[in-house]
Amino acid sequence: MIPHQLPQAPMAEKKDSAITFHNHTRIDPYFWMRLTDEQKNAQSPDEQTQKVLDYLNAENAYTDTVMQNTKQLQENLFHEIVGRIKKDDESVPYFSNGYWYYVRYEEGREYPIFCRKKDSLDNPENIFLNVNELAEGHEYYAIGSLTVSLDNKLLAFTEDKVSRRIYSIRFKNLDTGDIIKDEIPNVSAGGAWANDNQTFFYTTKNKVSLLSEKIWRHKLGNDISKDVMVYHEKDPSFYISVTKSKSDKYIIIGESSTLVSDYHILNANHPTGEFKQFTPRGTEHEYSISHFEDKFFIVTNHKAQNFRLMETTEDATDISNWKEVIPHRKDVLLEGIDIFKNHLVLSERKNALNHLRIINQKTKEQHYLEFGEEVYVAGTTTNPEFDTEILRYSYSSMTTPYSTIDYNMNSKTKDVKKVSEVVGGHTPENYHTERQWAHARDGVQVPISIVYKKGTKLDGTAPLLLYAYGSYGATMDPGFSSTRLSLLDRGFVFAIAHIRGGQSMGRQWYEDGKMMKKINTFNDYIDCSKFLIEKKYTSPDHLYAMGGSAGGLLMGAIVNMEPQLYNGVIAAVPFVDVISTMLDETIPLTTNEFDEWGNPKNKEAYDYMLKYSPYDNVKAQEYPNMLITTGLFDSQVQYWEPAKWLAKLRDTKTDNNLLIMHTNMEAGHGGASGRFKRYRETALEYSFMFMLEGITE
């Protein structure tokens, strides 16, 4: 229930800036909110910086005041949510190159402890990285990647202390436990050891755009000024990275844009050699490569919209030499492969569900794993060894916690190694999950995954939270969340709309929700909302919408288009100022995403974006109750997008509904670091909806 007496909301100063493109002028009254990284990190803020920080802090204070009556509820929810998480948890060990690796957590500590045991799990534990010790004294701390040398003696790890995904590489001697003095700043997570156990390849970023740009070779013990650049990506629409093949034979530089993949390979035994291009870069060709014995396997969309599997020999990698192994199928998306000595495992997607297909390489016999539920998520996990008959995969549904399972591909037997524990107990049979299909306005059927507690009345009175993303071909799978139980146990229905722009129904599903078809994404979500209302799962008085990042763009679009459908909206780190961001090539992600959204320097793309860009389409109308979240140091969606959007909404809308924003002043796109801190924000989001529903405990 909304507080009767709302405090005075902050009103941001308006200072019109005119932005003209294609002879069209947009007036941005809040452009002044934008700060550079230098301004945000300065010890002594300048006048503009202080003005922006004061505004963000004023909005935080307003949110705190509006939500004051829920403070105890938020605290209770936080403890309820983290209370379901096992504090002294441990992952299932996996075997790699002579060691069993696992991660464990200790009660009372926020960060992981990385461990290993040599040869046998009965041998003594070696803690090779305790992140709790490294994080001491830091408001934010995150490990990006861990890479162990082939001789098992050296660790390269990347750390981020700011939450902008700008990492530093540090090295550790695993025999002595000593941190080595070599330290390399301004890098991407990841990297690869050559087989001499002394040479490490890494990626640096452009300091302005934060795009990965160059690959370097570092010799341990040398000053980084002597590092050798081995690759420079000059096309700003590409991301780059460097990895090592599962076979340990090749160092692989991968370059990718939205529509194009490219690789350069180098024998890891010869780190000072020249990288060789795998096959010439195409104009529209996405593929991935996996090495085994004397050949490469390639998952490719070359003449295959839903991808097919091909292979080629090591010495003839050009596309002209590729041979088909698994043909293209119109109704099945080939998402990836896992290679073993005697088996090949295909990860496929059909009718918005995962399927794992196992092929015996010798007999050619094949079979699919059976999962036994209508709605679920399953996928291969950590499988670093070739010479094994065991496939490790995970399984979950919206009612069933995640399980880690070892499957014997010969005997077809399953060994459940771990079921994620819900502390306090969880009975899956008390909940119901199902798949429904909404009829979209242009005739397609859009899948919706639904879960609720049995006994919940489906007569239109139940509150329902509808979540979606709908971009980049990313699929929001219907997995388990112990956090979500706090909703379900209070009578909420939870649903995921598998809208176009994702890839649930195959590659065409993605193609039909991007670029000049992006509005299909928003229409699908609205049509799913109407379907759930029509079928009495909920009603407009009790329907809540939620999405983050590009899903926040979705939230911004639907509240402009059909605000009356929703009682409340949660927009997390929302990408809402589409044209301004896509015109600014100094912002991370922009140039890489022209093939996702379009390049507004092209007038056709500009005009199309103008139709849906949330910030540009705010108008004098009633809007739902809204909670917006962001992070000051977000490198993916800059904080000023949601801040400007909020200010424009408050100045323009005609209703008295809640409009609040919480800015995490220490964190970026992923929120707070540590294992539990992030659930403070979850508690705020849930309390926002509970307050609107009149739920007080």
C-alpha positions, 0 to 999 in steps of 0.5 A: 500500500502506497504511503498516503503522505509522500515526501517532496521528491527531488526535482532535477535541474533542467538545463537544455542541451540540443543534440542535432542529427539527420536534421532532427533536434532532440532536447536533453534537459539532463545531459549535465548529469554525465560524469567522466571516470576521472570525475567520479574517481577524483579525491576532491569533486569539482562543482559538476561532480558534486552536483551530480553526486548530491542529486543521486544521494538525494534520490537515495534519501527519497527512496529511503523515506518512501520505503521507510515503513518497509525497513523491518520487512526488508531486513526480515526478507534479507535474512530470510533469503540468505537464511536459505543459502548454506553458509559453509557450502562447497562445490562438487570437485572436478578433476583436471591435469592431476588435481581435484579442484573445488570452491568452498565458502565458510560461514560468516565470510562473503567470498569464495575459497579456491582449493585443490587436492593432488591425485585423490580427494583423500589427500590434504587440501591446498587453499590456493586462493582465499578471496576473503583475504584479498578483499579485506579493506575494499568496498568492492572486490571481484575475481574475474578469472583463474588460470593455472599453468600446465605444470600446475605451479603457477596461478594467474588471477584477475581482480577488479576493485572498482566494479567496472570490469577493468581488471589487473592480472596478478601471479602466484607461486602455488608451490611457495604460496608467494604472490609474484611481483609481476602485476599488469593493469587495465586488462580483461578477465581471462588469459592463457599460459603457454606450455613453457609455464613462463609465458602468459598471453593477456588482453588489454582495454582501450582506456576510453571505450573500455573495449578489449583491443590488444593481445600481449605476451608477457614473460614472467619476471620481465618488466611489463614495458617489455611485453610484446603485442601479438594482436591489435584489433582495429575494428571497434565493433569487435571484442577480443579475448585469448584462451587455450584449447582444452587439448592444451595444444593451441593458444587461441585469439578469438575476435567477435562482433554481433554477426562475425567470429574470427580466430587466430591460433598458435601452437602453445609449445612455441609462444614466440611464434606467429599466430595464424588466422583460422579462416578469413574473416567473413562479413556475416559468419558466427562460429566456434572452434574446439581442438581434439587430437589432429582436428578441429570441430566447428559449430558454424552458421555458415549456410546454416541459420540454426548452426551445424557441426563441421570438422577440419584437419589441423593443417587445413583450417580454411573454410573450403576444407571443412566437412559436415558432421551434423547437418543443419536442422530448421527446428533445432538450434545447435548451441555447442559441443563437448568433445571426449575421446569416445563420445561427442555431446551436443547441446541443442535447443528445441521448443524453448527447452535444452536437450543433450544428445550423446553420440558414441564416436566409434559405434555412431550410436546416439541417444538423448538424456531424459529429464522428466519435467515439462519445464526445466533447464539442463546443460553441460558444466565442467568437463576438462578431461578427454579420456573419460566416459563421464559427462558432468551436467547440471539440471534444475526446474522452477520447482527443483533445486540445481543438481550436479550430475555425473552421467556414464555415457556407456552404461547410461547411469546417473550419479547425482553428486550434489543437490543444492541445499535449501536451508530450512527445507524445500518440498518441490511437490508444494509448487507447480510449474508449467509452460503456456503459449501466448498468441502474439499479435502477428500470429507467433506463439510465445512460450511462458514459463510459470511457477506458483505455490499450490493453492494459489488462487488463479482467479485474477487476484494473485500478484504476478511478477513477469520477468524477461530480457529479450536481446542478444539472443540470450535465453532466460532459462526456467531454473530454480531460485531459492530467493524466489520462494520469498515471492511464491510463499507470499502468494505471487505467481512468477513467470518468464516470457521467452520473447523474441530477441532471445533465442529460445525458439531458435536463431530466427527468434533472435533475428525477429527481435533485433535491429529493425524488428526490435519492436517485436520484443516489446509487443511480445512482452505486452501480449504475454502480459495480456495473455496472463491477465486473460487466463486469470493468472493475475490482473492489471492491479496485481501485475508486476514487470521486471527486467534488467540492462537490455531488459530495462530497455524493455521495461522503459518501452512497455511503460510508454506503450501500455502503462495501464497493464502494470501496477508496478515495474522494476527496471534494473540498470536500464538501457533507456537512452538508446540513441544518445548512447549508440551515437557515442562511440566512447561508451563501452559496448556501443560500437560492438552493438551496431548489429544488435540495435543499428547504427543511428548514424544511418538515418533509417536506424535513427528513425526506427530507434526514435520510435521506441527509445524510452527516454525519447518517448516519455510523455504526459500520461499516467505511469505505473509505480516504478523502482529503478536501480543503477550503479555509479560505476556501471560500465555496461549501462552508465548510471546517467541513463536511468538517472536522466530517465527518472528525472524526465519521468518525474517532470512529465508524468501525470499521476501520483504513483511511486517513482523511486531510484536506488543508486549503488554508489560503490558498485557497477553493472552486477551490483555489490560484490560478496556472496550476500550483499546483493540480496539487500537490493533483492529485499528492496525490490521485493519490499517495493512490490509487497508494499504495493500489494499490502503485504507487510510480513 
